[in-house]
Amino acid sequence: TYEWTTINGVNGGKFTATNGNYVFFPAAGVWDSGSQSSVGDNGFYWGSSPGGRYDAYGLYFDNGYKDVDLSNRVYVYSVRPVVG
């Protein structure tokens, strides 16, 4: 499940598995054209799967919305390593 939440004063997305384990992704915003925007409001994270020559799959979320879709790799999204 997905839930927009605040943990230790940081807004972000909490993704919970059926076994109750969860991972938290801070709403780190995005770098575009040399500047950072949307910090605390949106999360943009790269996945590990390319989607063609110029695209890759990424996770986008905000308060009440989440999506996994192809994005152009020109954008600087965050990466959140997860073990297991």
Disulfide bonds with the S-S distance in Angstrom:
none
